[in-house]
Amino acid sequence: MKKYLILFLAFGFVLASCTNDDDGITNTPTPDPDPSANVTVQNFMWKAMNIWYFWQQDVPDLADDRFSDSAAYTTFLASEPDPALFYDKLQFSEDRFSFLNSDYKELTQAFAGVSKSNGLEFGLVRFANSDEIFGYVRYIQPNSDASTKNIKRGDLFTGVDGQTLNDSNYRDLLFGDNDTYVLNMATIMNNEVAPNDVEVSLTKQENFVKNPVFLDKVIDVNGQKIGYLKYNSFTNEFDEDLNDAFGRLAAGGATELVLDLRYNGGGSVNSARLLSSMIYGTNTENLFLRQRWNTKLQSQFGDAQLNDFFADETDAGSAINTLNLSRVFIIAGTSSASASELVMNGLAPYMNVVHVGETTRGKNEFSITFVDDADNNYIYSPQREDRINSDNSWAIQPLCGRNENADGFSDYTAGLVPDVPLEEDLSNLGAFGDENEPLLARAIQEITGAVSKRNFTVKMPAKAFVDSDMMSPIKDRMFLDKPIDLSIK
């Protein structure tokens, strides 16, 4: 499978320890290719992976002494002309998350929350014993085309432009080049998903901006002030918005917090550090995480570069609005990954983290965006775009290390297991921030200690195998969960 892009976006920018200056890294000299060979992209990929890849020592083709001379190196680079397939050859068998993109500008814009989008965020589910698929709406982005149409969270669809969705066509129909498509909607009746003849036309907008700070509010439950924050992606361009949201929660008197990270596939490690500081506190002497790099780099980085502490201000210089809590309730599930898990793991040594929902994805590694800028050790920097090789637009996003918490724990590749297990129910997804939404209601029950009369039995769990969040341009890698046991009418 060509891994141009990845589904569950999770990345970390750890640039403080990755600069090309007197305190930067040193690397064993490696051959350069024959200038007449057409291997520019492959050379960039190999050089960056040889330095930075977390499993560099475990991939024989990435060894510093793999090639005796330029001719042998050039022959290897030319052995696979397709950059995506060449990148595959450089990856370790246990690597689940590294990916690449043929257009670094498209990729970096997506990381900044800017993409072509119609505002529809959804999951796709495969019917049991079938290759047919249906979709369910997770939420609608504000100020999008979808926000002006008759479609909402919890709605279902089984087709696009009159074609029934299946394993073979869903990529082209939903994530292809067509800017406008028509969803063929459906409903659940008697445990069957049945088309209902409703059609919704949606059009993608260029440069649509997705603010990850989706909803914040203070809920008063019998005089107890409970903050609620729905946060959809760790996008550092919106850190000030995130801090403002905590300012509103604090001003509203919140003494408890429900942080909703379902569907949050990760993002900036620094945003995770800031968010954790907004929850727990701003003591900059408390260790938030410690980075673990490959064997070659680990010995070169000093402790000061490997340790990252809680923050008392944002990168823009704003004082952190912190709730100074001793516990937090986090809603998370199978689509919660990377920076979402980092927050949960990083806070665990300092406070009671109550996980409501499902087991998380299990991405305990961080990655960095690399482009063909050799003078900056291939690290992408928006300030250096004029120095990126104009003949090579490819970017790679390999895993570069793991983050462990203050207790030294980072072993959660199988995911973080919930303290309060509860799956989403397709027949009752509820509205974000509503006290009766099942997962929020369950968290409130844990906070207040009240015995709820609500029925939390899950009859039809939403086991999505594809997320739309960041699917364009982050796509083409699937994580398959158990198909949902529903029939097709």
Secondary structure, DSSP 8 states (H G I E B T S, - for coil): ---SS-SS------GGG--SSTTS----------TTSS-HHHHHHHHHHHHH-TTGGG-GGG-TTS-SSHHHHHHHHHT--SHHHHHHHTS-TT--S-EEES-HHHHHHHHTTEEEE-SEEEEEEEBTTSSBEEEEEEEE-TTSSGGGSS--TT-EEEEETTEE-BTTTHHHHHHSS-SEEEEEEEEEETTEEEEEEEEEEEE-EEEEE--SEEEEEEEEETTEEEEEEEE--B-GGGHHHHHHHHHHHHHTT--EEEEE-TT---B-HHHHHHHHHHHT---TTSEEEEEE--HHHHTTS-HHHHEEE--SB-TTS-B------SEEEEEE-TT--THHHHHHHHHTTTSEEEEEES------EEE--B-S-GGGTTB--GGGGGGS-TT---EEE-EEEEEE-TTS----TT----SEE---BTT----TT-TTSHHHHHHHHHHH-----S----SSB---SEE-TTTTTS-S-------B--EE-
